[in-house]
């Protein structure tokens, strides 16, 4: 049976692939910490994360599909994802598997980390 966090994350990947920023941002704490996997660095807060996604989607067409979930010893949820990224002309730029690790606070995502696999 899926945990509430796993169900939320599954919905969030669907929202990401649909480019549904309001749904995505509603699931983040106001002071969320998020990796900037495209440009580098770390983002802080919903507004910065939303702006990052908008910039990214102007240039790229990523699709991220969860393939496995696990709970780490510290309670974080690790999600193995298949990530395919195309540019706006349709050229495939990336097709690989990575792990996204999420920390939750009162049902909202407070932190995300990307681990290359």
LINCORRA-V581030 format. One record per residue. N is the residue number from 1. SS is DSSP state (alpha for helix, beta for strand, coil for the rest). PSI is psi in degrees with one decimal (NA if undefined). D_FIRST is the distance of its C-alpha to the first C-alpha in Angstrom with 1 decimal. Layout:
N,SS,PSI,D_FIRST ; N,SS,PSI,D_FIRST
//
This chain:
1,coil,136.7,0.0 ; 2,coil,141.1,3.8 ; 3,coil,162.3,6.5 ; 4,alpha,-36.2,9.5 ; 5,alpha,-41.7,11.5 ; 6,alpha,-42.5,9.5 ; 7,alpha,-43.0,9.7 ; 8,alpha,-46.7,13.3 ; 9,alpha,-38.9,14.2 ; 10,alpha,-44.4,13.2 ; 11,alpha,-37.0,15.4 ; 12,alpha,-36.8,18.0 ; 13,alpha,-38.7,18.5 ; 14,alpha,-44.8,19.1 ; 15,alpha,-40.8,21.5 ; 16,alpha,-46.7,23.2 ; 17,alpha,-22.2,23.9 ; 18,coil,-3.0,25.4 ; 19,coil,37.8,27.4 ; 20,coil,80.5,26.2 ; 21,alpha,-42.6,27.5 ; 22,alpha,-42.6,27.3 ; 23,alpha,-42.7,23.5 ; 24,alpha,-49.6,23.2 ; 25,alpha,-31.6,25.7 ; 26,alpha,-21.0,24.2 ; 27,coil,0.3,21.1 ; 28,beta,146.3,23.4 ; 29,beta,154.0,25.4 ; 30,beta,-30.5,29.1 ; 31,beta,29.4,30.0 ; 32,beta,146.4,27.2 ; 33,beta,126.2,28.2 ; 34,beta,134.5,27.6 ; 35,beta,142.4,29.0 ; 36,coil,85.5,31.5 ; 37,coil,-14.8,30.5 ; 38,coil,-49.7,33.2 ; 39,coil,-14.6,36.3 ; 40,coil,156.4,35.5 ; 41,coil,-168.2,35.2 ; 42,beta,139.7,32.8 ; 43,beta,149.1,32.5 ; 44,beta,122.5,32.3 ; 45,coil,150.8,31.3 ; 46,alpha,-42.8,29.8 ; 47,alpha,-43.2,33.2 ; 48,alpha,-39.9,33.7 ; 49,alpha,-44.4,30.3 ; 50,alpha,-42.9,31.0 ; 51,alpha,-38.9,34.4 ; 52,alpha,-48.3,33.2 ; 53,alpha,-41.8,30.8 ; 54,alpha,-44.2,33.7 ; 55,alpha,-45.7,36.1 ; 56,alpha,-46.6,33.8 ; 57,alpha,-17.0,33.1 ; 58,alpha,-27.0,36.9 ; 59,alpha,-31.3,37.4 ; 60,beta,160.5,34.3 ; 61,beta,81.4,31.6 ; 62,beta,145.7,28.5 ; 63,beta,127.7,25.2 ; 64,beta,121.0,22.2 ; 65,beta,120.4,19.1 ; 66,beta,138.2,16.0 ; 67,beta,-18.6,15.4 ; 68,beta,149.3,13.2 ; 69,beta,144.4,11.6 ; 70,beta,158.3,12.3 ; 71,beta,127.5,13.3 ; 72,coil,165.5,17.0 ; 73,coil,-31.4,18.9 ; 74,coil,6.1,20.2 ; 75,coil,-9.4,16.8 ; 76,coil,154.5,17.3 ; 77,beta,124.4,14.7 ; 78,beta,130.4,16.1 ; 79,beta,118.4,15.7 ; 80,beta,128.2,17.6 ; 81,beta,146.8,19.3 ; 82,beta,121.3,21.9 ; 83,beta,123.1,24.7 ; 84,beta,127.9,27.7 ; 85,beta,127.0,30.5 ; 86,beta,153.3,33.6 ; 87,beta,179.1,36.7 ; 88,coil,-13.4,38.0 ; 89,coil,-6.3,40.1 ; 90,coil,-3.4,37.2 ; 91,coil,128.4,37.9 ; 92,beta,122.9,34.9 ; 93,beta,-29.1,35.1 ; 94,beta,146.4,31.9 ; 95,beta,94.9,29.3 ; 96,beta,175.2,27.2 ; 97,beta,133.5,24.0 ; 98,beta,171.0,23.5 ; 99,beta,129.3,20.9 ; 100,beta,130.8,20.4 ; 101,beta,126.4,19.6 ; 102,beta,139.7,18.8 ; 103,beta,139.5,19.8 ; 104,beta,151.2,18.8 ; 105,beta,113.5,21.0 ; 106,coil,44.0,20.1 ; 107,coil,1.8,17.4 ; 108,beta,151.3,19.8 ; 109,beta,124.6,20.3 ; 110,beta,-17.5,23.4 ; 111,beta,142.8,23.8 ; 112,beta,143.0,23.1 ; 113,beta,144.0,24.5 ; 114,beta,128.3,25.0 ; 115,beta,125.3,25.3 ; 116,beta,140.7,27.1 ; 117,coil,NA,25.7
//
